[in-house]
C-alpha cells in the first residue's frame, strides 16, 4: 500500500460526517470552480468579513442559496401571471384597491 493511499484512507476516516437529514448526508459533494475578477474577489472578501463567513465555499453556498430562492420567487410570479392570464391577481375580500393618493404617497416614501 502506498503512502498516498494510506493518507487518503486516513483522511476519509477522519472526515467530518454530514448531519442526518442534511442534503450532504445522502449525496456526495461536488467540486465547482469559479473565476472571479479582482473587484469580485474584493467584494467577496468584504462580504465574508461582514457576514462572518469562514470560507469562500461558505460564502458561495450562501450566494447560491439566495440565488435559488430568487429563482423560486420568479418562477412563482410567472406561474401566477400565467394563471391569471396577464391580469392582476384579485385582492382579498377585506382589501380595497388603493386610491391615487395612496399610490402617490407610496411612491414618495423613502426607506
Secondary structure by P-SEA (a helix, b strand, c coil): ccaaaaaaaaaaaaccccccccccccbbbbbbbbbbcaaaaaaaaaaaaaaccccaaaaaaaaaaaaaaaaaaaaaaaaaaaaacccccccccccccccaaaaaaaaaccc
